[in-house]
Amino acid sequence: MRRNHTMTTENNSTYRIAVYPGSFAPVTMGHMDIITRASKQFDLLIVAVLNNLSKNPLFTVEERKDLLREATRHLPNVEIDSFRDLLANYVRQRNAQVIVRGIRTVTDFEYELQLAS
């Protein structure tokens, strides 16, 4: 389910939309920490489950979305969705300005730095 969001509010301030992509197979406490913190920083946080057809995860995309909806139901500005196209295309389609990413190790940081460049 998608909500329609405008990019400006009544006082012309920018409506800040972020996308947190991942496989979430399954959702973890680490994911929830990032979701909770990011939800406080943006007007809308879209948690986007990657539908990677080349992988065979334990849960289906719909099951992962249901788990995330249950885990985030106390966060009113969090929306659960899925995508299988390029992330950049999805972010553009949703009019988001920010991609939220989690970093666990130095290797993760180096990988994210290369993507950002």
Summary of the structure (lengths in Angstrom):
residues: 117
radius of gyration: 14.4
end to end distance: 32.8
largest distance: 46.5
contacts: 288
relative contact order: 0.22
helix: 35%
strand: 20%
